[in-house]
Structures are given as structure tokens and as C-alpha cells.
Amino acid sequence: MPTITSDKDLPKLLDTPTKQVKWAKKLVAKHLGSAAKRVDKPPMQGLFSRTLLLTLADGSEVVIQFRTEPLDLDAFKIAREALGSVVPDARSLEDEELLNERVWAYSFTRLHGKMWVYGVAGKGAEGRIAINRSLGQVFSKGYLASSSDEAIDGRIRPHLEAILASPLEKILPYRHHFQTSFGMLEQLKKLPLWVTHYDLNDLNVLVDENCQVSGLIDWECLSHCHLGLALVAFTRSLANTQAGNFVCLMNSRLQNGTFETSCSVGCLQILATCCRNKFPWSKTRSSLGPCWIASFSRMGRLALAK
């Protein structure tokens, strides 16, 4: 996916803020049936789009986004149905002139709240812990199906096959890990299918005044994967591994054990939902895979063998 580091990375018809505002107004009038009363810029732009915040004459608020690659709106719909209003409602705003220049325009419901990095300011470790717990509650609703056959055969298996067939030398040190993962695919199919956001960070999570998650944005990396990968994405997006231990990315001064406890609670909320959906815990545990089990055990000091 090509990055957009400046307006000049866009085609000429959109390469200035003035042109973007003009197009946004045109598109909302055409597709949403309302004039734009006010246009604002977001706190910061993403790497793969240009975004504007519009207040319409009918009082509604929308986000208009211009992209140089299309989004999978079906994936948005599935995620919103599962997780609720924390996922924006997405709609394509097709225009022949824009498409001829390989530009795709979209509208999203505007989600209110502050970016995590700003919303947690001055609230210390307690604020970050509250957000971690809230994220766990949000993603505990991500159950989609009792097995992950489609995700394994449609995406993960072809990807691993391509890696194992690659002649690149930099892959060689890790080939045995990929081979091990490939050998576990049939077992991983037994895991439930879960909504997964691969880019959770302190810019893509919106929070309210009580540090509760009010929105999740930048779903370019949205996918539906087996439970093990969903939990890895959840934990790895919030922490890094250093010398075999998880360290919170959001605040280097936050005590490691405190972060681990809060994040583990979030993961356990996800697992509890798995069990409530009549998916046997013993089956889940045996299929999660050694990599995730080792990581999660370190994070929460959990005795998964029990």
C-alpha cells in the first residue's frame, strides 16, 4: 500500500487542501444529500489517506477520506456487526473522475473521543490500565464463527506456502518456525474465527474522559483470523518483547507487572466469550499454539496447563 506523506503524493485533482475540501463537499452533496456546513482537519493524518471532518447542514457529522487503494467494506460491516458502534459505519462515495485517477473516496460515521495518546495525558498508569481493560471488553465481542477454516485456507496457508517457497536468504533463519506453523494449520482451524485489528496503538484507539474505549479507527489492517492470532495482535500491539518479557509501549515507566495484569484481564475476557459461545476450553487451549501460549503465560503469569 503506497504511503501518502504529503498532499503532492495524491493525483493532481486532490493535491492541495483546497481541492480536497472542494471534492469532499461535492461528494457529500451527491451521495449523502446534505451540504457541508463546516470542514475541519483531524489532529493528524494517516499514512495511507487524506481525511477531513465534516459537519453537515442536517446536523450529522461524517469523516471523508481519500485513498489510493480501495477498502474492503464487507470487512468493516462484519466488524461493526460484531463489535458495535466503536467501529465506524463505512460507505463508498464513488465518482468516475476520481476512479479514473485511481482515487477511492469513503465516508465514515464520526467517532467521538480523544486519541489514546492525548486522552490518557495526566491520568498515569491507572488510565492506561483502564484502557487496556476496556479494549479487552470491546474485543471480547469479536466472535464470528466456531472454526477458522476459511481464514486458514484462504489467507494463512497460501501466505506460509509463499514464504516457504521463497529463496530469500533472510528467511532461512526462521524457516523452521514457518514449517512448524504450517504443520499446525489443521489444528488451528479448530479455533474460533475472531475480528482482528492488526494496528492497535495509541493513535488508533479513541477514549472518553473515563478512559473507556469510544472508537477504533484506521481499519486498513482489519482481518478475521483464528483466536490465537487475534490474541497475539491484541497483546503485541500494546507491548513489545524485550529479553523475553513484555514491556508496555505506551509508558516505559509503567511497571511491567501492572501492565501485564491489565492486558491479561482483557485477553481473559476474550477467552471467556469464546467459552460462552459453547466452544470447549480444552479444545481452545490445545489449539492456540506454543508461540502464543508462551507469550501469554509470560504476560499474565497464567497457568494454562491447569
C-alpha positions in Angstrom: 0.0 0.0 0.0 1.6 3.3 -1.1 2.2 5.8 1.7 0.9 9.4 1.5 3.5 11.6 3.2 2.3 14.9 1.7 -0.6 16.2 -0.4 1.7 16.0 -3.5 1.6 12.2 -3.3 -2.0 12.4 -4.4 -3.2 12.9 -8.0 -3.3 16.5 -9.2 -7.1 16.9 -8.7 -6.5 16.3 -4.9 -3.0 17.6 -4.3 -3.9 20.6 -2.2 -6.1 21.1 0.9 -8.4 23.4 -1.0 -9.0 20.7 -3.7 -9.7 18.1 -1.1 -12.3 20.3 0.7 -14.0 21.0 -2.7 -14.2 17.3 -3.5 -15.5 16.4 0.0 -18.3 19.0 -0.3 -19.2 17.7 -3.7 -19.3 14.1 -2.6 -21.4 14.6 0.5 -23.9 16.6 -1.5 -24.1 13.9 -4.2 -24.1 10.8 -2.0 -25.4 11.9 1.4 -27.9 14.5 0.2 -26.7 17.3 2.5 -24.5 20.4 2.2 -21.3 20.7 4.3 -21.7 23.4 6.9 -18.2 23.1 8.3 -14.9 21.3 7.4 -12.1 20.6 9.8 -8.8 18.8 9.8 -8.2 15.8 12.1 -5.5 16.0 14.8 -3.2 14.2 12.4 -3.3 12.5 9.0 -2.8 8.8 8.4 -0.1 7.3 6.3 -2.4 6.0 3.6 -5.1 8.6 3.2 -6.2 12.2 3.4 -9.0 12.8 5.8 -11.5 15.6 6.5 -14.1 16.0 9.3 -17.4 17.5 8.0 -20.4 18.8 9.9 -23.4 18.7 7.5 -26.4 21.0 7.3 -28.7 18.3 8.7 -26.5 18.3 11.9 -24.8 14.9 11.2 -21.0 14.6 11.4 -19.0 12.4 8.9 -15.4 11.7 8.1 -14.5 11.9 4.4 -11.4 10.0 3.4 -9.5 9.9 0.1 -7.4 6.8 -0.6 -5.2 5.5 -3.4 -6.3 1.9 -2.8 -9.8 0.5 -2.2 -11.0 -0.7 1.2 -12.8 -3.9 1.9 -16.1 -2.5 3.1 -17.6 -6.0 3.7 -14.9 -6.5 6.4 -15.9 -3.2 8.0 -19.5 -4.3 8.0 -18.7 -7.6 9.7 -16.5 -5.9 12.3 -19.2 -3.3 13.1 -21.9 -6.0 13.4 -19.6 -7.9 15.9 -18.1 -5.0 17.9 -20.8 -2.4 17.6 -20.6 1.3 17.4 -16.8 1.5 18.2 -16.3 0.6 14.5 -17.3 3.3 12.1 -20.0 2.7 9.5 -18.2 2.9 6.2 -19.7 3.8 2.8 -18.1 4.2 -0.6 -18.6 7.6 -2.4 -18.0 6.6 -6.0 -17.1 9.2 -8.6 -16.0 8.4 -12.1 -13.5 11.2 -12.3 -11.8 10.2 -9.1 -11.7 6.5 -10.0 -10.1 7.4 -13.4 -7.2 8.8 -11.3 -7.2 5.7 -9.0 -8.6 7.5 -6.0 -11.3 6.0 -3.8 -13.4 8.1 -1.5 -15.3 7.0 1.6 -17.5 8.4 4.3 -17.4 7.1 7.9 -19.5 7.9 10.9 -17.5 10.3 13.1 -16.5 8.6 16.3 -16.0 11.0 19.3 -13.3 10.8 21.8 -9.6 11.7 22.1 -6.8 9.6 20.7 -5.4 7.4 23.4 -2.1 9.4 23.4 -4.0 12.6 24.3 -6.9 11.1 26.3 -4.6 9.4 28.9 -2.5 12.5 29.5 -2.2 13.3 33.2 -4.0 10.1 34.2 -0.9 8.0 34.9 -0.8 4.2 35.0 -4.4 3.9 36.1 -5.6 5.5 32.9 -3.6 3.1 30.7 -4.8 0.1 32.7 -8.4 1.2 32.3 -7.9 1.5 28.5 -6.4 -2.0 28.3 -9.3 -3.5 30.2 -11.8 -1.6 28.0 -10.1 -2.9 24.9 -10.4 -6.4 26.2 -14.1 -5.8 26.7 -14.5 -4.5 23.2 -12.7 -7.4 21.5 -14.5 -10.0 23.7 -17.4 -9.3 21.3 -15.3 -10.3 18.3 -16.5 -13.9 18.0 -17.6 -14.7 14.4 -17.7 -18.5 13.9 -16.8 -21.7 15.7 -13.9 -22.5 13.3 -11.4 -20.7 11.2 -11.3 -22.9 8.1 -11.9 -20.1 5.7 -9.2 -17.8 7.2 -6.6 -20.6 7.3 -7.2 -22.0 3.8 -7.9 -18.6 2.2 -5.1 -16.5 3.6 -2.7 -18.1 6.1 -1.9 -21.3 4.2 -1.1 -19.5 0.9 1.0 -17.0 2.7 3.0 -19.6 4.5 3.4 -21.6 1.3 4.8 -18.5 -0.4 7.3 -17.9 2.4 8.5 -21.5 2.5 9.0 -21.4 -1.3 10.9 -18.2 -1.2 14.7 -18.3 -2.0 15.4 -15.2 0.1 18.3 -15.7 2.5 16.8 -13.6 5.2 14.0 -16.2 5.6 16.4 -19.1 6.2 17.0 -18.4 10.0 13.2 -18.6 10.6 12.3 -21.3 8.1 11.8 -23.9 10.8 9.4 -21.7 12.7 7.3 -21.3 9.5 7.4 -25.0 8.9 6.2 -25.6 12.4 3.4 -23.2 11.9 2.5 -24.8 8.6 2.3 -28.2 10.3 -0.2 -26.8 12.8 -2.7 -25.3 10.3 -5.2 -28.2 10.6 -5.2 -27.9 14.3 -5.5 -24.1 14.2 -8.7 -24.5 12.1 -10.4 -25.7 15.2 -10.0 -22.3 16.8 -13.0 -19.9 16.5 -12.9 -17.1 14.0 -12.4 -13.6 15.6 -12.4 -10.0 14.5 -8.7 -8.8 14.5 -7.3 -5.3 14.2 -3.6 -5.5 13.4 -2.7 -1.9 14.1 -3.9 -1.1 17.6 -1.9 1.7 19.0 -2.3 5.0 21.0 -3.3 6.8 17.8 -5.9 4.4 16.5 -7.8 4.0 19.8 -10.3 6.7 20.9 -11.2 7.1 24.5 -13.7 9.1 26.6 -13.0 11.1 29.8 -13.1 7.9 31.8 -10.5 6.1 29.6 -13.1 3.8 28.2 -12.8 3.0 24.5 -15.2 5.0 22.4 -13.9 4.2 19.0 -11.3 2.2 16.9 -10.1 3.8 13.7 -7.7 3.0 10.8 -9.0 -0.4 10.0 -6.8 -0.8 6.9 -5.3 -3.8 8.7 -8.7 -5.3 9.6 -8.9 -9.1 9.2 -10.8 -12.1 10.5 -8.4 -14.7 11.9 -8.3 -17.6 14.3 -8.4 -16.8 18.0 -4.7 -17.3 18.5 -3.7 -14.6 16.1 -6.4 -12.3 17.4 -4.9 -12.5 20.9 -1.4 -12.1 19.5 -2.5 -8.9 17.7 -4.2 -7.7 20.8 -1.2 -8.1 23.1 1.6 -7.3 20.7 0.0 -4.1 19.7 0.2 -2.9 23.3 3.6 -4.3 24.2 7.0 -5.3 22.9 9.1 -8.2 23.9 12.4 -7.3 25.5 14.6 -10.1 26.8 11.7 -12.5 26.9 9.4 -10.1 28.9 6.6 -7.9 27.7 7.1 -4.1 28.1 4.3 -1.6 27.7 4.7 0.6 24.7 2.5 3.4 25.9 4.6 4.3 29.0 8.0 3.0 29.7 7.7 3.9 33.4 4.6 1.8 33.9 5.5 -1.2 36.0 5.6 -4.3 33.8 3.6 -6.5 36.2 0.8 -3.9 36.4 0.5 -3.7 32.6 0.7 -7.5 32.3 -2.2 -7.9 34.7 -4.4 -5.4 33.0 -3.7 -6.7 29.5 -4.2 -10.3 30.6 -7.6 -9.4 32.0 -8.5 -8.1 28.5 -7.4 -11.4 26.9 -9.3 -13.5 29.5 -12.4 -11.5 28.7 -12.0 -12.6 25.1 -11.4 -16.2 26.1 -14.5 -16.1 28.4 -16.6 -15.1 25.4 -15.2 -18.0 23.5 -16.4 -20.4 26.2 -19.8 -18.7 26.4 -20.2 -19.5 22.7 -20.1 -23.2 23.7 -16.5 -23.6 22.3 -14.8 -26.1 24.6 -11.9 -24.5 26.6 -9.8 -27.7 26.4 -10.1 -27.6 22.6 -9.2 -23.9 22.6 -6.2 -24.4 24.8 -4.8 -27.3 22.9 -5.1 -25.4 19.6 -3.7 -22.0 20.5 -0.1 -22.9 19.6 3.1 -22.9 21.6 4.2 -19.4 20.5 1.1 -17.6 21.8 0.8 -19.8 24.9 4.4 -18.9 25.9 3.8 -15.2 25.3 0.5 -15.1 27.1 1.9 -17.1 30.0 4.7 -14.6 30.4 2.3 -11.7 30.3 -0.2 -12.8 32.8 1.8 -15.5 34.7 -1.2 -17.7 33.8 -1.1 -21.4 34.4 -2.6 -22.5 31.1 -1.7 -26.1 31.8 -4.3 -26.3 34.6 
